[in-house]
Amino acid sequence: MANPPLIPQETVRYKTHLKRALVEALRSTFLAHEDPYLRKTRVDIDYPQTEAEYPTNIVRFFERDVHNAGVGHVERTPLIHST
């Protein structure tokens, strides 16, 4: 039996997806705020270029540890079996 062809794999840019999700969530939170001043708050991943873009919340992410949850990982939560 022939080996199946290898599929090229790419690294998932999870930091980009994580930052995008955080920015979208914070933007929607500020837009829905009852205070009209806070509704104007910007959320971005970069520092503002002009003072007209203030106030701005900057979303930054620093990865400290990478925990492998792939092959051979250990579950630390006991499984509950329903009967």
HELIX and SHEET records of a PDB file:
HELIX    1   1 TYR A   14  LEU A   31  1                                  18    
HELIX    2   2 PRO A   36  ARG A   39  1                                   4    
HELIX    3   3 GLU A   51  GLU A   53  5                                   3    
SHEET    1   A 2 ARG A  42  ASP A  44  0                                        
SHEET    2   A 2 THR A  56  ILE A  58  1                                        
END                                                                             
